[in-house]
Amino acid sequence: MSRSIPNWTPSRGKSLRKQRIRTAVYERRATLMLDLLARFGGLDAEGLRPVMQWGPILPIDRSRQVSDERSLVEAGISSRRSAAARLGADDPEAEGPRPPRVGCLERRN
């Protein structure tokens, strides 16, 4: 077996083989569903072609990406909503207003 895959492990190789086999099956099944929806459901499926996309097999350490986005927000280069969107937040627009920083509060006498 070729070990040219970075960070190759037997379980990773097994997962990649399963993905290759299942991709064709899942795409074929989705094509059949589109055909049925076009035939009986009135969906205009002309030109649509399903494409299977797999997520990463191994977990990703996003701490570097988070610290980069935090630095951009703190420097005023990027907004919190843009950073949240790039980090994959479900609904960055629903994020509430930014709470005031403790150091920025003024004392009132």
Secondary structure, DSSP 8 states (H G I E B T S, - for coil): ----STT--HHHHHHHHHHHHHHHHHHHHHHHHHHHHHHHS----TT---------SS----HHHHHHHHHHHHTTSS-HHHHHHHTT-S-GGG-------GGG-----
